[in-house]
Amino acid sequence: MSNTVPSTRSLVAQALHYIDEATGAVVPPIQPSTTFGRDENYDLIGDFTYGRYGSPNAAKTEEVLALLDNGADALVFASGLAGFSTLFETVRTGQHIVAPQIMYHGGQDWLRMISERRGIGLTLFDQTQPGALEEAIRPGETTMVWVETPVNPTWDIIDIEAAAKAAHAAGARLGVDATVATPVTTRPLELGADIVFHSATKYLNGHSDVSAGVLVTGEKNEFWEEVRVNRHYLGSILGPFEAWLLLRGMRTLFVRYEAASRNALKIAKHFKDHARLEGVLYPGLESHPGHAIAARQMTAGFGAMMSILVSGGEAEAKRVASALKLFVAATSLGGVES
């Protein structure tokens, strides 16, 4: 008998080598029940109580997600912003958050709102400037440092190891939005981050048919339990069918992401010196300011997201975009359509 341990990509593709004991099915079933029975002593028959707390489908998907990011535990949410906001419910009045000037706009809007409503300090730092993060952190006051890498839509790269050291030196946690990188190429927990976030609507699902968010922790502790309890009472958990779809999407994550990364690098190299373009922003190009860091912390490709700067201003950029034959003008990223 072989002692070979299956690779992460194989385990994810097989939903942790799932085989239904009763039927032999290799695809987990959908269990939509919102409530779960008890025995004659009122003890739970299984591991679940009520749908707002968890479900078999959510639990299986979380198990795969924790494996992907090499984390201790994972939680799934009804959207990316649901996960983001549930996490930041842990920040109290008088505490301080540090986040980048350029980040997902919905997340930044949420941070601005809770800052104003709850008396929470918020400093937005310029991620392109050396030392800006360290200057923004307030030792003893900052509780959460948030970074996004690569950053949408400039695709700036933030050094996760350096950010973790800066946050921890001040007694703060580091959260990393790795939606664009995915665990295929970057695992922030291995670089010192405390929490990893994904908008699973994007690459993790990859089929443009699920809204979902994910948080993964490097350690199961009191802070993580607070996040879990927040999800219980906010009702922000991902539903069973959506969790099933997300697990279905993740089974092809590695092959989808690696192919998209290869194609993106070819496109970026083709257009980088085009006469009618001002430039191409893509971390896989050596001309990109963050290329050296990206090459170090993106271990399996540079992703598929880039920005092409069209000469001639907004009108010409819209004309070029409207002439595309393959890409659909729609709000999202990471779907198989492109």
One Martini backbone bead per residue (centre of mass of N, CA, C, O) as a GRO file, in nm:
protein
  338
    1MET     BB    1   0.096   0.036   0.022
    2SER     BB    2   0.068   0.362  -0.013
    3ASN     BB    3   0.213   0.673   0.149
    4THR     BB    4   0.093   0.877  -0.025
    5VAL     BB    5   0.009   1.213  -0.024
    6PRO     BB    6  -0.217   1.405  -0.123
    7SER     BB    7  -0.263   1.675  -0.278
    8THR     BB    8  -0.428   1.961  -0.259
    9ARG     BB    9  -0.544   1.958  -0.549
   10SER     BB   10  -0.668   1.673  -0.519
   11LEU     BB   11  -0.849   1.720  -0.271
   12VAL     BB   12  -1.016   1.946  -0.397
   13ALA     BB   13  -1.115   1.790  -0.653
   14GLN     BB   14  -1.240   1.557  -0.432
   15ALA     BB   15  -1.356   1.670  -0.173
   16LEU     BB   16  -1.171   1.503   0.020
   17HIS     BB   17  -1.239   1.222  -0.091
   18TYR     BB   18  -1.535   1.185  -0.157
   19ILE     BB   19  -1.765   0.925  -0.022
   20ASP     BB   20  -2.058   0.780  -0.013
   21GLU     BB   21  -2.156   0.529   0.197
   22ALA     BB   22  -2.441   0.452   0.067
   23THR     BB   23  -2.373   0.508  -0.271
   24GLY     BB   24  -2.074   0.620  -0.384
   25ALA     BB   25  -2.072   0.904  -0.417
   26VAL     BB   26  -1.852   1.189  -0.530
   27VAL     BB   27  -2.089   1.390  -0.456
   28PRO     BB   28  -2.211   1.600  -0.256
   29PRO     BB   29  -2.488   1.674  -0.104
   30ILE     BB   30  -2.782   1.847  -0.051
   31GLN     BB   31  -2.860   2.018   0.270
   32PRO     BB   32  -3.148   2.224   0.348
   33SER     BB   33  -3.176   2.213   0.636
   34THR     BB   34  -3.264   2.424   0.928
   35THR     BB   35  -3.301   2.161   1.106
   36PHE     BB   36  -3.208   1.944   1.394
   37GLY     BB   37  -3.225   1.663   1.558
   38ARG     BB   38  -3.326   1.485   1.855
   39ASP     BB   39  -3.330   1.292   2.115
   40GLU     BB   40  -3.475   1.170   2.407
   41ASN     BB   41  -3.244   1.368   2.561
   42TYR     BB   42  -3.187   1.625   2.370
   43ASP     BB   43  -2.971   1.532   2.190
   44LEU     BB   44  -2.776   1.555   1.939
   45ILE     BB   45  -2.736   1.362   1.657
   46GLY     BB   46  -2.538   1.571   1.553
   47ASP     BB   47  -2.356   1.881   1.459
   48PHE     BB   48  -2.644   2.023   1.429
   49THR     BB   49  -2.904   2.279   1.484
   50TYR     BB   50  -2.893   2.546   1.285
   51GLY     BB   51  -2.868   2.723   0.991
   52ARG     BB   52  -2.732   2.988   1.117
   53TYR     BB   53  -2.475   2.814   1.227
   54GLY     BB   54  -2.504   2.558   1.023
   55SER     BB   55  -2.389   2.313   0.772
   56PRO     BB   56  -2.286   2.055   0.587
   57ASN     BB   57  -2.201   2.230   0.342
   58ALA     BB   58  -2.040   2.447   0.489
   59ALA     BB   59  -1.840   2.256   0.633
   60LYS     BB   60  -1.709   2.130   0.383
   61THR     BB   61  -1.615   2.396   0.255
   62GLU     BB   62  -1.440   2.490   0.498
   63GLU     BB   63  -1.242   2.255   0.491
   64VAL     BB   64  -1.123   2.322   0.212
   65LEU     BB   65  -1.038   2.617   0.270
   66ALA     BB   66  -0.835   2.555   0.495
   67LEU     BB   67  -0.652   2.389   0.317
   68LEU     BB   68  -0.581   2.596   0.097
   69ASP     BB   69  -0.461   2.813   0.334
   70ASN     BB   70  -0.340   2.670   0.578
   71GLY     BB   71  -0.557   2.651   0.808
   72ALA     BB   72  -0.757   2.611   1.104
   73ASP     BB   73  -1.002   2.783   0.975
   74ALA     BB   74  -1.342   2.841   0.841
   75LEU     BB   75  -1.567   3.088   0.686
   76VAL     BB   76  -1.890   3.137   0.552
   77PHE     BB   77  -2.060   3.370   0.327
   78ALA     BB   78  -2.307   3.550   0.145
   79SER     BB   79  -2.054   3.747   0.109
   80GLY     BB   80  -1.788   3.937   0.106
   81LEU     BB   81  -1.906   4.175   0.280
   82ALA     BB   82  -2.012   3.995   0.506
   83GLY     BB   83  -1.732   3.903   0.602
   84PHE     BB   84  -1.600   4.178   0.643
   85SER     BB   85  -1.810   4.300   0.847
   86THR     BB   86  -1.794   4.074   1.058
   87LEU     BB   87  -1.501   4.120   1.133
   88PHE     BB   88  -1.534   4.443   1.206
   89GLU     BB   89  -1.719   4.392   1.463
   90THR     BB   90  -1.458   4.367   1.662
   91VAL     BB   91  -1.445   4.670   1.660
   92ARG     BB   92  -1.403   4.934   1.879
   93THR     BB   93  -1.444   5.200   2.040
   94GLY     BB   94  -1.126   5.373   1.998
   95GLN     BB   95  -1.018   5.225   1.781
   96HIS     BB   96  -0.791   5.106   1.508
   97ILE     BB   97  -0.758   5.140   1.149
   98VAL     BB   98  -0.575   4.994   0.871
   99ALA     BB   99  -0.576   5.103   0.522
  100PRO     BB  100  -0.592   5.130   0.197
  101GLN     BB  101  -0.659   5.357  -0.049
  102ILE     BB  102  -0.655   5.099  -0.232
  103MET     BB  103  -0.965   4.923  -0.262
  104TYR     BB  104  -1.237   4.787  -0.205
  105HIS     BB  105  -1.503   4.998  -0.203
  106GLY     BB  106  -1.702   4.853  -0.009
  107GLY     BB  107  -1.501   4.827   0.226
  108GLN     BB  108  -1.430   5.128   0.257
  109ASP     BB  109  -1.717   5.228   0.307
  110TRP     BB  110  -1.756   5.068   0.567
  111LEU     BB  111  -1.523   5.192   0.729
  112ARG     BB  112  -1.625   5.482   0.719
  113MET     BB  113  -1.895   5.431   0.859
  114ILE     BB  114  -1.791   5.310   1.133
  115SER     BB  115  -1.613   5.546   1.204
  116GLU     BB  116  -1.843   5.758   1.229
  117ARG     BB  117  -2.058   5.597   1.412
  118ARG     BB  118  -1.824   5.465   1.643
  119GLY     BB  119  -1.542   5.592   1.690
  120ILE     BB  120  -1.332   5.492   1.467
  121GLY     BB  121  -1.028   5.465   1.360
  122LEU     BB  122  -0.894   5.587   1.030
  123THR     BB  123  -0.625   5.479   0.811
  124LEU     BB  124  -0.500   5.570   0.491
  125PHE     BB  125  -0.263   5.421   0.288
  126ASP     BB  126   0.016   5.430   0.072
  127GLN     BB  127   0.119   5.141  -0.095
  128THR     BB  128   0.362   5.288  -0.274
  129GLN     BB  129   0.496   5.377   0.003
  130PRO     BB  130   0.755   5.365   0.189
  131GLY     BB  131   0.645   5.343   0.531
  132ALA     BB  132   0.332   5.405   0.543
  133LEU     BB  133   0.230   5.182   0.726
  134GLU     BB  134   0.400   5.238   0.978
  135GLU     BB  135   0.290   5.534   1.014
  136ALA     BB  136  -0.022   5.448   1.053
  137ILE     BB  137   0.048   5.305   1.300
  138ARG     BB  138  -0.088   5.257   1.643
  139PRO     BB  139   0.036   5.179   1.921
  140GLY     BB  140  -0.229   5.037   2.118
  141GLU     BB  141  -0.474   5.105   1.893
  142THR     BB  142  -0.422   4.918   1.676
  143THR     BB  143  -0.606   4.614   1.565
  144MET     BB  144  -0.622   4.656   1.236
  145VAL     BB  145  -0.466   4.533   0.944
  146TRP     BB  146  -0.524   4.614   0.596
  147VAL     BB  147  -0.484   4.418   0.295
  148GLU     BB  148  -0.428   4.422  -0.071
  149THR     BB  149  -0.321   4.135  -0.283
  150PRO     BB  150  -0.375   4.248  -0.534
  151VAL     BB  151  -0.476   4.566  -0.640
  152ASN     BB  152  -0.781   4.703  -0.719
  153PRO     BB  153  -0.666   4.821  -1.046
  154THR     BB  154  -0.330   4.839  -1.013
  155TRP     BB  155  -0.171   4.586  -0.888
  156ASP     BB  156  -0.052   4.619  -0.632
  157ILE     BB  157   0.212   4.526  -0.402
  158ILE     BB  158   0.219   4.364  -0.087
  159ASP     BB  159   0.417   4.294   0.181
  160ILE     BB  160   0.325   4.059   0.400
  161GLU     BB  161   0.561   4.019   0.594
  162ALA     BB  162   0.600   4.320   0.663
  163ALA     BB  163   0.309   4.373   0.761
  164ALA     BB  164   0.312   4.168   0.993
  165LYS     BB  165   0.544   4.291   1.155
  166ALA     BB  166   0.414   4.571   1.196
  167ALA     BB  167   0.155   4.479   1.337
  168HIS     BB  168   0.277   4.303   1.571
  169ALA     BB  169   0.455   4.529   1.698
  170ALA     BB  170   0.161   4.686   1.773
  171GLY     BB  171  -0.070   4.460   1.843
  172ALA     BB  172  -0.177   4.363   1.567
  173ARG     BB  173  -0.365   4.259   1.305
  174LEU     BB  174  -0.361   4.067   0.995
  175GLY     BB  175  -0.536   4.135   0.695
  176VAL     BB  176  -0.603   3.952   0.380
  177ASP     BB  177  -0.677   4.025   0.048
  178ALA     BB  178  -0.680   3.727  -0.183
  179THR     BB  179  -0.870   3.716  -0.432
  180VAL     BB  180  -0.670   3.741  -0.681
  181ALA     BB  181  -0.459   3.521  -0.597
  182THR     BB  182  -0.516   3.297  -0.427
  183PRO     BB  183  -0.408   2.985  -0.302
  184VAL     BB  184  -0.246   2.899  -0.551
  185THR     BB  185  -0.016   3.155  -0.507
  186THR     BB  186  -0.129   3.261  -0.213
  187ARG     BB  187  -0.039   3.226   0.153
  188PRO     BB  188  -0.059   3.442   0.408
  189LEU     BB  189  -0.022   3.265   0.665
  190GLU     BB  190   0.278   3.183   0.578
  191LEU     BB  191   0.355   3.517   0.603
  192GLY     BB  192   0.186   3.615   0.895
  193ALA     BB  193  -0.099   3.616   0.885
  194ASP     BB  194  -0.422   3.592   1.048
  195ILE     BB  195  -0.612   3.677   0.800
  196VAL     BB  196  -0.822   3.556   0.535
  197PHE     BB  197  -0.965   3.691   0.233
  198HIS     BB  198  -1.261   3.615   0.022
  199SER     BB  199  -1.415   3.656  -0.280
  200ALA     BB  200  -1.588   3.377  -0.389
  201THR     BB  201  -1.727   3.489  -0.644
  202LYS     BB  202  -1.481   3.450  -0.795
  203TYR     BB  203  -1.242   3.222  -0.834
  204LEU     BB  204  -1.339   2.999  -0.644
  205ASN     BB  205  -1.590   2.955  -0.813
  206GLY     BB  206  -1.587   3.066  -1.139
  207HIS     BB  207  -1.928   3.086  -1.249
  208SER     BB  208  -2.124   3.332  -1.188
  209ASP     BB  209  -2.340   3.184  -0.937
  210VAL     BB  210  -2.200   3.317  -0.668
  211SER     BB  211  -2.234   3.458  -0.348
  212ALA     BB  212  -1.923   3.494  -0.156
  213GLY     BB  213  -1.747   3.443   0.158
  214VAL     BB  214  -1.411   3.441   0.324
  215LEU     BB  215  -1.260   3.309   0.624
  216VAL     BB  216  -0.920   3.265   0.745
  217THR     BB  217  -0.735   3.103   1.002
  218GLY     BB  218  -0.436   3.039   1.190
  219GLU     BB  219  -0.623   3.055   1.462
  220LYS     BB  220  -0.795   2.913   1.733
  221ASN     BB  221  -0.964   3.167   1.910
  222GLU     BB  222  -1.126   3.420   2.062
  223PHE     BB  223  -1.147   3.592   1.811
  224TRP     BB  224  -1.270   3.377   1.624
  225GLU     BB  225  -1.520   3.326   1.800
  226GLU     BB  226  -1.633   3.610   1.761
  227VAL     BB  227  -1.677   3.586   1.459
  228ARG     BB  228  -1.872   3.347   1.473
  229VAL     BB  229  -2.087   3.485   1.650
  230ASN     BB  230  -2.145   3.713   1.457
  231ARG     BB  231  -2.262   3.531   1.238
  232HIS     BB  232  -2.498   3.421   1.394
  233TYR     BB  233  -2.640   3.714   1.458
  234LEU     BB  234  -2.629   3.822   1.150
  235GLY     BB  235  -2.687   3.596   0.931
  236SER     BB  236  -2.410   3.550   0.719
  237ILE     BB  237  -2.441   3.280   0.609
  238LEU     BB  238  -2.409   3.035   0.391
  239GLY     BB  239  -2.588   2.853   0.198
  240PRO     BB  240  -2.616   2.531   0.096
  241PHE     BB  241  -2.626   2.569  -0.214
  242GLU     BB  242  -2.391   2.774  -0.231
  243ALA     BB  243  -2.182   2.586  -0.099
  244TRP     BB  244  -2.201   2.369  -0.316
  245LEU     BB  245  -2.114   2.549  -0.554
  246LEU     BB  246  -1.840   2.630  -0.440
  247LEU     BB  247  -1.723   2.348  -0.426
  248ARG     BB  248  -1.753   2.290  -0.725
  249GLY     BB  249  -1.561   2.521  -0.819
  250MET     BB  250  -1.296   2.435  -0.656
  251ARG     BB  251  -1.228   2.169  -0.818
  252THR     BB  252  -1.107   2.378  -1.066
  253LEU     BB  253  -0.910   2.602  -0.970
  254PHE     BB  254  -0.623   2.530  -1.066
  255VAL     BB  255  -0.674   2.508  -1.373
  256ARG     BB  256  -0.799   2.786  -1.413
  257TYR     BB  257  -0.578   2.973  -1.290
  258GLU     BB  258  -0.331   2.878  -1.450
  259ALA     BB  259  -0.442   2.941  -1.731
  260ALA     BB  260  -0.503   3.242  -1.684
  261SER     BB  261  -0.211   3.325  -1.617
  262ARG     BB  262  -0.079   3.248  -1.881
  263ASN     BB  263  -0.252   3.429  -2.063
  264ALA     BB  264  -0.193   3.702  -1.926
  265LEU     BB  265   0.111   3.713  -1.981
  266LYS     BB  266   0.089   3.715  -2.287
  267ILE     BB  267  -0.081   3.973  -2.311
  268ALA     BB  268   0.105   4.168  -2.159
  269LYS     BB  269   0.352   4.132  -2.349
  270HIS     BB  270   0.208   4.218  -2.612
  271PHE     BB  271   0.107   4.523  -2.493
  272LYS     BB  272   0.342   4.687  -2.344
  273ASP     BB  273   0.445   4.828  -2.649
  274HIS     BB  274   0.206   4.962  -2.753
  275ALA     BB  275   0.137   5.249  -2.935
  276ARG     BB  276  -0.185   5.279  -2.809
  277LEU     BB  277  -0.040   5.262  -2.528
  278GLU     BB  278   0.061   5.361  -2.200
  279GLY     BB  279   0.002   5.074  -2.059
  280VAL     BB  280   0.072   4.790  -1.829
  281LEU     BB  281  -0.089   4.636  -1.548
  282TYR     BB  282   0.136   4.377  -1.426
  283PRO     BB  283   0.310   4.173  -1.202
  284GLY     BB  284   0.457   3.991  -1.434
  285LEU     BB  285   0.608   4.240  -1.502
  286GLU     BB  286   0.917   4.385  -1.468
  287SER     BB  287   0.795   4.689  -1.478
  288HIS     BB  288   0.663   4.639  -1.224
  289PRO     BB  289   0.699   4.763  -0.905
  290GLY     BB  290   0.600   4.462  -0.769
  291HIS     BB  291   0.753   4.216  -0.893
  292ALA     BB  292   0.952   4.111  -0.678
  293ILE     BB  293   0.738   4.045  -0.466
  294ALA     BB  294   0.555   3.870  -0.640
  295ALA     BB  295   0.773   3.650  -0.702
  296ARG     BB  296   0.785   3.565  -0.394
  297GLN     BB  297   0.446   3.539  -0.316
  298MET     BB  298   0.387   3.425  -0.614
  299THR     BB  299   0.425   3.077  -0.681
  300ALA     BB  300   0.182   3.030  -0.940
  301GLY     BB  301   0.164   3.307  -1.049
  302PHE     BB  302  -0.005   3.641  -1.140
  303GLY     BB  303  -0.256   3.606  -1.266
  304ALA     BB  304  -0.547   3.770  -1.461
  305MET     BB  305  -0.502   4.069  -1.374
  306MET     BB  306  -0.546   4.379  -1.562
  307SER     BB  307  -0.431   4.702  -1.692
  308ILE     BB  308  -0.525   4.908  -1.970
  309LEU     BB  309  -0.375   5.197  -2.113
  310VAL     BB  310  -0.543   5.416  -2.308
  311SER     BB  311  -0.509   5.618  -2.555
  312GLY     BB  312  -0.735   5.914  -2.536
  313GLY     BB  313  -0.899   5.836  -2.300
  314GLU     BB  314  -1.216   5.755  -2.209
  315ALA     BB  315  -1.349   5.730  -2.489
  316GLU     BB  316  -1.140   5.529  -2.606
  317ALA     BB  317  -1.166   5.313  -2.390
  318LYS     BB  318  -1.467   5.252  -2.446
  319ARG     BB  319  -1.432   5.172  -2.741
  320VAL     BB  320  -1.250   4.931  -2.691
  321ALA     BB  321  -1.435   4.775  -2.496
  322SER     BB  322  -1.684   4.756  -2.702
  323ALA     BB  323  -1.499   4.577  -2.918
  324LEU     BB  324  -1.507   4.331  -2.769
  325LYS     BB  325  -1.557   3.968  -2.811
  326LEU     BB  326  -1.503   3.807  -2.535
  327PHE     BB  327  -1.568   4.023  -2.341
  328VAL     BB  328  -1.778   4.121  -2.077
  329ALA     BB  329  -1.968   4.386  -1.964
  330ALA     BB  330  -1.895   4.339  -1.621
  331THR     BB  331  -1.931   4.291  -1.261
  332SER     BB  332  -1.625   4.129  -1.223
  333LEU     BB  333  -1.432   3.821  -1.154
  334GLY     BB  334  -1.312   3.489  -1.234
  335GLY     BB  335  -1.456   3.380  -1.474
  336VAL     BB  336  -1.493   3.155  -1.743
  337GLU     BB  337  -1.570   3.356  -1.974
  338SER     BB  338  -1.241   3.468  -1.973
   0.00000   0.00000   0.00000
